Amino acid sequence: MEFIGILVFLVVVALQLAAMGLGVAALIIYILAIIDITKRSDQWKDKTMWLLLVILVPFCSLIYWFSVRKSVNRTYPIVSYPPVQPPTQPPTQPPVA
């Protein structure tokens, strides 16, 4: 009888750890989705809508991350701020002593 009690306890602990792991993974995807949306080009007209949906309805971050993001990557790539300018002159070499 004691064996069954220990087994039930271990199963409950394992389920709690699995639930915590899923929660942490969902939080990471939530944060990454917000970062990804804010780094998109301003020409993407749905940017504001998706940002509001992800912030107000966190489950939408999973929808964005696993379905919408792939199609958006092709059309509206992530931009860097400020835009990186190529150097106008080659770098000069320091004098060799």
C-alpha positions in Angstrom: 0.0 0.0 0.0 2.9 2.4 0.8 4.3 1.6 -2.7 1.2 2.9 -4.4 1.3 6.1 -2.3 4.9 6.8 -3.4 4.0 6.0 -7.0 1.1 8.4 -7.0 3.3 11.1 -5.4 5.9 10.6 -8.1 3.4 10.8 -10.9 1.9 14.0 -9.4 5.4 15.6 -9.1 6.2 14.6 -12.7 3.0 16.1 -14.0 3.6 19.4 -12.1 7.1 19.6 -13.5 5.8 19.0 -17.0 3.2 21.7 -16.6 5.9 24.1 -15.3 8.0 23.3 -18.3 5.2 24.0 -20.7 4.5 27.3 -18.9 8.1 28.4 -19.2 8.1 27.5 -22.9 4.9 29.4 -23.5 6.3 32.5 -21.7 9.5 32.3 -23.8 7.4 32.1 -27.1 5.3 35.0 -25.8 8.3 37.2 -25.3 10.0 36.2 -28.6 6.7 36.9 -30.5 6.5 40.4 -29.1 10.2 41.0 -30.0 9.7 39.6 -33.5 6.6 41.7 -34.1 8.3 44.9 -33.0 11.3 44.4 -35.2 9.3 43.9 -38.3 9.2 46.6 -41.0 6.7 49.4 -40.5 5.2 48.6 -44.0 3.6 45.5 -42.5 0.0 46.8 -42.0 -1.0 44.0 -39.6 1.9 44.8 -37.2 -0.3 46.8 -34.7 -3.1 44.2 -34.8 -0.8 41.3 -34.1 1.0 43.2 -31.3 -2.3 44.0 -29.6 -3.5 40.4 -30.0 -0.3 38.9 -28.6 -0.2 41.3 -25.6 -4.0 41.0 -24.8 -4.5 37.4 -25.6 -1.3 35.5 -24.8 -2.5 32.3 -26.6 -2.3 34.3 -29.9 1.5 34.3 -29.5 1.5 30.6 -30.2 -0.6 31.2 -33.3 1.7 34.0 -34.5 4.9 32.1 -33.8 4.0 28.9 -35.5 1.9 30.0 -38.4 1.9 33.7 -39.3 5.6 34.4 -38.7 6.7 32.1 -41.5 4.6 33.9 -44.2 5.6 37.3 -42.8 9.3 36.4 -43.0 9.1 36.2 -46.8 7.3 39.5 -47.3 8.5 41.8 -44.5 11.9 40.9 -43.2 13.2 42.0 -39.8 14.8 45.4 -40.1 17.6 46.7 -37.9 17.5 50.1 -36.3 19.4 52.2 -37.2 19.9 50.7 -40.7 23.4 49.4 -41.1 25.3 51.5 -43.7 28.2 50.0 -45.6 31.5 51.7 -45.1 32.3 54.4 -47.7 36.1 53.9 -47.4 38.1 50.8 -46.6 39.5 50.8 -43.1 43.1 52.2 -42.9 45.8 49.9 -41.6 47.8 51.2 -38.6 51.5 51.9 -39.3 53.7 49.0 -38.7 56.6 49.8 -36.3 
